[in-house]
Amino acid sequence: MNDGQKMYRLVERLFPICRSITGDGVRETLSILKEFLPDLKTYEVPSGTQVFDWVVPKEWKIREAYIENGKGERIIDMKKNNLHVMGYSMPLDKYVNLEELKNFVYVQEDQPDAIPYVTSYYKERSGFCMSRHMRDSLPEDRYHLYIDSELFDGSLTYGELILPGASEKEILLSTYLCHPSMANNELSGPALAAALAEWLGSLPNRTYTYRILFIPETIGSITYLSRNLDTMKQRVIAGYVLSCVGDDRTYSYIPSRAGNTLADRAARNVLRFHYPEYKRYTYLDRGSDERQYNAPGVDLPVCVVCRSKYGEFPEYHTSLDNLSLVTPEGLAGSLDVYKQMILAIENNAFYRIKCLCEPQLGKRGLYPTVSKKGSYDAIKSMTDFIAYADGRHDLLEISEIIGVAVKELIPIIEKLTQNQLLEKSNARSE
């Protein structure tokens, strides 16, 4: 089974779980992730805790939600599709006519076959979701609306995995757990984060420490930052929000607020060579937890690389975001891009050739010993790299200048280093 298939299997397993910003759905999901990531730690933050300008909300527990017609037949049931109940719905046990029923029902008017994803986290109400076609086909009848739920003082749950490296400087990978059954918008990010964590754990040498988060969107990142901001501001040199990375339509890039951080540069560099037709947005198009990580005063160097951008693919926040939208190939492609970005950052430094003029590559077995037309082409990437390895250009800069992907330059750096022709520095030479 390849990496894409493993990630897809995890998405399949997590898909039926009813998640929200708090509750047992998040805990169950983290428990499954812990099977793959045994060092994943979970934390509980009590309801009512002040987190900057917000307060951790009450915990929501949902046991059952359905609508019955006059014959006692369930026309919708959250056990068949957990999008049928509005997130954070209050308890309800009510008999209504058709006109009254419509006051409790949400539909997606422009997508008549889709069940919309609807929530009401911060105002108490009750509601159901169904397709527009279903609502419009309902006959006059006496309907039973039933929701067995409760709001109580509980906690918000999140997961954190720290993978130490040689340096305390960190790369942040953040994804969210807070939506019910949606495959791309909810589960592709955690599946990718888990795959990246396993891969990072297998690397023999990591330059940087990795902070990998599984949090409820918005309130989770705010809560996490309220507890860890000082440390993160000192240590995080690059970060990414992992969201909507499972389809195979395109790649998209949303920059950090600063726009030219190390994370941005690595993202643009890798996408330039991997998928040059990628869609480039501005920070004004932000929409996930990059909003919190880039907020004034927080100012962390975090951007987004995704497939079809959240909010812009037609299945977004509806029942159409199902297991047919996410593919093993789409997930594997995102994994490849993130590996390349991480390796670009891991290897990014200022390199300087240690001899004056061009080094004699032939005597080191790095250059063809017979010179003829075309023989130079095979090592042009190496000689072009050498031409700019002056200690004043870092690896990402050199890659951009000579038009060669970082992943192709890393083996060149290794060969030159093994032959004692190259020295590395974390600071630019004067």
C-alpha positions in Angstrom: 0.0 0.0 0.0 1.5 3.4 -1.0 1.4 6.6 1.0 -1.6 8.0 -0.9 -3.6 4.8 -0.2 -2.7 4.8 3.5 -3.8 8.4 3.8 -7.1 7.7 2.0 -7.7 4.7 4.3 -7.3 7.1 7.3 -9.7 9.5 5.8 -12.2 6.7 5.3 -11.9 5.6 8.9 -12.4 9.1 10.3 -15.2 10.2 7.9 -18.2 8.8 9.9 -17.3 10.5 13.2 -19.4 13.5 14.2 -17.0 16.2 15.1 -17.5 19.8 16.3 -15.2 22.4 17.9 -15.6 20.5 21.2 -16.7 17.1 22.3 -16.2 13.4 22.0 -15.9 13.4 18.2 -12.6 15.3 18.5 -11.4 13.0 21.2 -12.3 9.9 19.2 -10.5 11.3 16.2 -7.4 12.1 18.2 -7.4 8.6 19.8 -7.3 7.1 16.3 -4.5 9.4 15.2 -2.6 8.4 18.3 -2.5 4.8 16.9 -0.2 6.2 14.2 1.5 8.9 16.3 2.0 7.4 19.8 3.8 10.5 21.0 0.8 12.7 20.2 -0.3 14.5 23.4 -3.8 15.7 24.0 -4.8 18.6 26.1 -8.1 19.7 27.6 -8.9 23.4 28.2 -11.9 24.0 30.4 -15.0 25.8 29.2 -15.1 29.5 30.3 -11.3 29.9 30.0 -10.4 33.3 28.7 -8.2 33.1 25.5 -7.3 36.6 24.4 -10.6 38.2 23.3 -12.5 34.9 23.3 -13.8 32.4 25.8 -13.6 28.6 25.4 -17.3 27.7 24.8 -19.4 25.1 26.5 -18.9 21.5 25.3 -21.5 20.1 23.0 -22.8 16.6 23.1 -25.2 15.2 20.5 -26.8 11.8 20.8 -29.6 11.9 18.3 -31.4 14.2 15.8 -34.2 13.4 13.4 -37.4 14.6 11.7 -40.4 12.2 11.5 -43.4 12.6 9.3 -47.0 11.9 10.5 -46.5 8.1 10.0 -43.5 8.0 12.3 -41.1 7.6 9.4 -37.8 9.4 9.7 -37.3 11.6 6.7 -33.8 12.7 7.9 -31.6 11.2 10.6 -28.2 12.3 11.7 -27.2 8.7 12.1 -27.4 8.4 8.3 -25.6 11.7 7.7 -24.4 13.8 10.6 -24.7 17.0 8.5 -28.4 16.8 8.9 -28.2 18.4 12.3 -27.0 22.0 12.7 -23.8 22.1 14.8 -24.3 23.0 18.4 -28.1 22.6 18.2 -29.9 22.9 21.5 -32.3 20.1 22.6 -35.6 20.1 20.8 -38.8 18.0 20.9 -41.5 19.7 19.0 -44.4 18.9 16.6 -45.0 21.3 13.8 -46.8 21.7 10.5 -44.9 22.1 7.2 -44.7 25.9 7.3 -43.3 25.8 10.9 -40.9 23.1 9.9 -39.3 25.3 7.3 -38.2 27.7 10.1 -35.9 25.0 11.5 -34.5 23.8 8.2 -31.4 25.1 6.3 -30.8 24.3 2.6 -28.2 25.3 0.0 -30.4 27.2 -2.5 -27.9 27.1 -5.3 -27.1 23.4 -4.9 -30.4 21.6 -4.7 -29.0 18.1 -4.1 -26.5 19.1 -1.4 -27.0 19.0 2.4 -25.3 22.2 3.7 -22.9 22.3 6.7 -24.4 24.8 9.2 -23.4 25.7 12.7 -24.4 28.1 15.5 -21.5 28.0 18.0 -22.1 31.3 19.8 -25.9 31.7 19.8 -28.2 29.1 21.1 -30.6 27.8 18.5 -31.8 24.5 17.0 -31.9 23.4 13.4 -31.7 20.8 10.7 -30.1 20.6 7.3 -31.4 18.9 4.2 -31.2 19.3 0.4 -33.4 21.9 -1.2 -35.0 19.2 -3.3 -36.1 17.3 -0.2 -37.5 20.5 1.5 -39.4 21.5 -1.6 -40.9 18.0 -2.0 -42.3 17.7 1.6 -46.1 17.4 1.7 -48.4 19.0 4.2 -48.1 16.9 7.4 -47.5 16.9 11.1 -43.8 16.6 11.7 -41.8 15.6 14.8 -38.6 17.5 15.3 -36.3 15.8 17.8 -32.7 16.7 19.0 -31.2 15.0 22.0 -28.2 17.2 22.9 -26.7 19.2 25.7 -24.4 22.1 26.3 -22.4 21.9 29.5 -19.2 23.0 31.2 -16.6 20.7 29.7 -13.5 21.4 27.7 -11.9 22.0 24.3 -9.6 19.3 23.2 -6.5 19.5 21.0 -3.5 17.4 20.0 0.2 18.4 19.9 3.2 16.5 18.6 6.7 17.9 19.1 9.5 16.2 17.0 12.9 17.5 18.3 15.6 18.4 15.9 19.2 19.6 16.2 18.0 23.2 16.6 15.3 24.5 18.8 14.1 26.6 15.9 10.8 25.2 14.7 8.6 24.5 11.7 4.9 24.6 12.5 2.4 22.3 10.8 -1.2 23.0 11.9 -4.4 21.3 10.9 -7.9 21.2 12.3 -10.4 18.8 13.7 -13.9 20.4 14.1 -16.1 19.4 11.2 -18.4 16.5 10.8 -18.4 14.2 7.7 -16.5 16.2 5.1 -13.5 14.6 3.4 -11.5 17.4 1.8 -12.2 20.3 4.0 -12.0 18.3 7.3 -10.0 15.1 6.9 -7.4 15.6 4.2 -5.4 17.9 6.5 -5.1 15.6 9.5 -4.3 12.7 7.1 -1.5 14.7 5.5 -0.2 15.9 8.9 -0.1 12.3 10.2 1.8 11.1 7.1 4.3 14.0 7.4 4.8 13.2 11.1 5.6 9.6 10.3 8.0 10.6 7.5 9.7 13.3 9.7 10.1 10.7 12.4 12.0 8.4 10.0 14.5 11.1 9.0 17.9 10.3 10.5 18.8 13.9 11.0 16.4 16.8 11.4 17.8 20.3 11.4 14.7 21.8 12.9 12.2 20.9 15.6 8.6 20.3 14.3 5.5 21.4 16.1 2.5 19.6 14.7 -1.0 20.6 15.9 -4.5 19.0 15.5 -6.8 21.7 16.8 -10.4 23.0 16.3 -10.3 25.7 13.7 -10.3 29.3 14.9 -11.1 28.9 18.6 -8.5 26.1 18.8 -5.7 28.1 17.3 -6.6 31.1 19.4 -6.6 28.9 22.5 -3.3 27.3 21.6 -1.7 30.6 20.9 -2.9 32.0 24.2 -0.9 29.2 25.9 2.2 29.1 23.7 2.6 32.4 21.9 5.9 33.6 23.6 7.6 30.3 22.8 6.4 30.2 19.3 7.4 33.8 18.6 10.9 32.9 19.7 11.2 29.6 17.8 8.9 29.3 14.7 10.8 30.2 11.6 8.2 28.8 9.1 4.8 27.3 9.2 1.9 25.9 7.1 -1.8 25.4 7.7 -2.8 22.0 6.2 -6.3 22.2 4.8 -8.1 21.0 1.6 -5.2 18.9 0.4 -7.0 15.8 -0.9 -8.5 16.5 -4.3 -6.5 16.3 -7.5 -7.7 19.4 -9.4 -4.9 22.0 -8.8 -2.6 23.5 -6.2 -3.2 26.8 -4.5 -1.0 29.1 -2.4 -2.2 31.7 0.1 0.8 33.8 1.4 1.5 35.0 4.9 0.6 38.5 5.8 4.2 39.5 5.4 4.3 37.7 2.0 8.0 36.9 1.8 8.8 34.7 4.8 10.9 31.5 4.6 7.7 29.6 4.4 6.4 31.7 1.5 9.7 31.4 -0.4 9.8 27.6 0.0 6.2 27.3 -1.1 6.6 29.4 -4.2 9.9 27.8 -5.1 8.5 24.2 -4.9 5.3 25.0 -6.7 7.1 26.8 -9.5 8.9 23.6 -10.4 6.3 21.0 -9.3 3.1 22.6 -10.7 3.8 25.9 -12.4 0.1 26.5 -13.2 -0.7 26.8 -9.5 -3.2 29.4 -8.3 -1.7 32.2 -6.4 -3.9 34.2 -4.0 -3.2 37.2 -1.7 -3.5 37.3 2.1 -6.8 39.0 1.6 -8.1 35.6 0.5 -7.2 34.0 3.8 -9.8 31.9 5.5 -8.4 29.2 7.9 -6.1 29.4 10.9 -3.5 31.5 9.0 -5.8 34.3 10.1 -4.8 33.8 13.7 -1.1 32.9 13.2 -0.6 36.1 11.1 -2.7 38.4 13.3 -1.0 41.7 14.4 1.1 41.0 17.4 1.2 37.3 16.7 3.1 37.7 13.4 4.1 34.1 12.8 5.5 33.2 9.4 2.7 30.9 8.3 1.1 30.5 4.9 -1.1 27.9 3.1 -0.4 25.4 0.3 -3.6 23.5 -0.6 -5.2 21.9 -3.5 -8.6 23.5 -4.5 -8.8 26.4 -2.1 -11.3 26.3 0.7 -14.5 28.3 0.0 -13.9 28.0 -3.8 -14.6 24.4 -4.8 -18.3 23.7 -5.3 -18.5 20.8 -2.8 -17.1 23.0 0.0 -19.1 22.9 3.3 -21.7 20.5 1.9 -22.4 16.8 1.7 -20.8 16.7 -1.7 -17.4 17.0 0.0 -17.4 13.2 0.4 -15.1 10.3 -0.1 -15.3 10.6 -3.9 -13.8 14.1 -3.9 -10.6 13.0 -2.1 -8.3 10.6 -3.9 -5.2 8.7 -3.0 -3.4 10.5 -5.9 -4.5 13.9 -4.7 -3.3 13.2 -1.1 0.0 11.7 -2.4 0.6 14.8 -4.5 0.2 17.1 -1.5 2.5 14.9 0.6 5.2 15.2 -2.1 4.9 19.0 -2.3 5.1 19.3 1.5 8.1 17.0 1.7 9.8 19.1 -0.9 9.0 22.3 1.0 10.3 20.9 4.3 13.5 19.6 2.7 14.0 23.0 1.0 13.8 24.6 4.4 15.9 21.9 6.1 18.7 22.4 3.5 18.4 26.2 3.0 21.6 28.0 4.0 24.3 30.1 2.5 26.8 28.0 0.6 30.3 29.1 -0.5 32.8 27.4 -2.7 36.1 27.1 -0.8 38.5 27.6 -3.7 39.2 30.5 -6.0 38.1 30.3 -9.6 36.2 27.1 -10.8 37.2 24.0 -8.9 38.8 21.2 -10.8 35.8 18.8 -10.9 37.3 16.2 -13.3 40.0 15.0 -10.8 37.2 14.4 -8.3 35.1 12.4 -10.7 32.5 15.2 -10.9 33.1 16.2 -14.6 33.5 14.2 -17.8 37.1 13.5 -18.6 36.4 13.6 -22.3 35.3 17.0 -23.5 33.0 17.0 -26.5 29.8 18.8 -27.6 27.0 18.0 -25.1 29.2 16.7 -22.3 28.9 20.0 -20.4 25.1 19.8 -20.4 25.0 16.9 -17.9 26.7 18.9 -15.2 25.4 22.4 -16.0 23.2 22.5 -12.8 26.3 21.8 -10.7 28.5 24.5 -12.4 25.6 27.0 -12.3 25.2 26.3 -8.6 28.9 26.8 -8.1 28.7 30.1 -9.9 26.4 31.5 -7.3 27.7 29.7 -4.2 29.4 32.9 -2.9 28.0 32.9 0.6 25.7 35.8 -0.3 22.9 33.7 -1.9 21.0 31.1 0.0 19.8 27.9 -1.5 16.3 29.2 -2.4 17.8 32.2 -4.1 20.2 30.1 -6.1 17.4 27.8 -7.2 15.4 30.8 -8.4 18.3 32.3 -10.3 19.5 29.2 -12.1 16.1 27.7 -12.6 16.8 24.4 -11.0 14.5 22.8 -8.3 15.9 22.6 -4.8 15.4 18.8 -4.8 17.8 18.6 -7.7 20.4 20.8 -6.0 20.5 18.9 -2.7 22.4 15.9 -4.2 24.8 18.4 -5.8 25.4 20.0 -2.4 26.1 16.6 -0.9 28.6 15.7 -3.6 30.5 19.0 -3.3 30.5 18.8 0.5 31.8 15.2 0.4 34.7 16.5 -1.8 35.4 19.3 0.7 34.6 22.0 -1.9 31.7 23.6 -0.1 31.1 25.3 3.2 27.8 26.1 4.8 26.7 29.0 6.9 23.4 30.1 8.4 24.3 33.8 7.9 25.0 35.7 4.7 28.6 36.6 4.0 29.5 40.3 3.9 
